[in-house]
């Protein structure tokens, strides 16, 4: 893992433990660190609301969308699952990447609620 990807407050896996980055220094090393895979559990921790929607009226074709907040206008486009796999923003595979993207788009931290 490249420590340049990280910000204070990001969640990562360090030697098998999920930790929140408390500080960064110039000599930080990425040994033993990796990204935490982005899962439904993490989206729900951050306050996303899950909603299953049928597409084109076909009840056998459903997608699961995640909205942040109670207003569907707060939907983060691309964060949806199809057949147990996230589609849309394929590069958002880890918790810290979602946190950084959210901050870049809103200027606010995405934190556990």
C-alpha positions in Angstrom: 0.0 0.0 0.0 1.3 3.4 -0.9 1.1 5.7 2.2 0.6 8.7 -0.1 -3.0 7.4 -0.6 -3.8 7.9 3.1 -5.2 10.7 5.1 -5.6 11.0 8.9 -9.0 9.3 9.7 -8.7 6.7 7.0 -9.5 3.1 7.9 -6.9 0.5 6.9 -5.8 -3.0 7.8 -2.5 -3.1 9.7 -1.1 -6.5 10.4 -4.6 -8.0 10.4 -6.3 -5.3 12.6 -8.6 -2.7 11.3 -7.3 0.7 12.5 -8.1 4.3 12.0 -5.0 6.3 10.8 -4.2 8.7 13.7 -1.2 10.5 12.2 1.1 10.4 9.2 4.8 11.3 9.1 7.4 11.4 6.3 9.0 8.2 7.4 5.7 6.2 7.5 6.2 2.8 5.9 3.4 0.7 4.3 4.8 -2.6 5.6 2.0 -4.7 7.0 -0.7 -2.3 5.8 -3.4 -2.9 3.2 -6.7 -1.5 2.2 -9.9 -2.8 3.8 -12.2 -4.1 1.1 -15.3 -2.0 0.7 -18.3 -4.0 1.8 -21.9 -3.5 2.6 -21.0 -3.6 6.3 -18.7 -0.6 5.9 -21.2 1.4 3.8 -23.8 0.9 6.6 -21.3 2.0 9.2 -20.8 5.2 7.3 -24.5 5.9 7.3 -25.4 4.7 3.8 -29.0 3.5 3.4 -29.6 0.3 1.5 -32.4 0.0 -1.0 -33.2 -2.8 -3.5 -34.7 -1.6 -6.7 -36.1 -3.7 -9.6 -34.9 -2.5 -13.0 -37.3 -2.1 -15.9 -40.1 -3.7 -13.9 -38.3 -7.1 -14.1 -38.5 -8.6 -10.6 -35.7 -11.0 -11.3 -33.3 -8.2 -12.1 -32.6 -6.2 -9.0 -29.8 -3.9 -8.0 -28.9 -2.8 -4.6 -28.2 0.9 -4.2 -26.7 2.8 -1.3 -27.8 6.3 -0.4 -26.1 8.6 2.0 -28.7 10.3 4.2 -32.4 10.0 3.8 -32.7 12.1 0.6 -32.1 10.1 -2.6 -30.6 13.2 -4.1 -27.6 12.4 -1.8 -27.0 9.2 -3.8 -23.4 8.6 -4.5 -23.6 7.6 -8.1 -21.9 4.3 -8.9 -22.1 2.7 -5.4 -24.4 -0.2 -6.3 -24.0 -3.9 -6.3 -25.0 -6.3 -9.0 -24.7 -10.0 -8.3 -22.6 -9.4 -5.2 -20.1 -7.2 -7.0 -19.8 -3.5 -6.9 -20.2 -1.9 -10.3 -19.9 1.7 -11.4 -16.8 3.1 -9.7 -14.6 0.1 -10.1 -11.6 1.9 -8.7 -13.3 2.3 -5.3 -12.5 -1.1 -3.8 -11.2 0.0 -0.4 -12.7 1.9 2.5 -9.9 4.6 2.5 -10.5 5.2 -1.2 -14.2 5.9 -0.6 -13.3 8.2 2.3 -10.9 10.1 0.1 -13.4 10.4 -2.8 -16.2 11.5 -0.4 -13.9 14.2 1.0 -12.8 15.4 -2.5 -16.4 15.7 -3.6 -17.9 17.2 -0.5 -15.1 18.8 1.6 -16.4 16.8 4.6 -15.0 13.7 6.3 -16.9 10.4 5.9 -16.9 8.9 9.4 -18.5 6.0 11.2 -21.9 7.0 12.5 
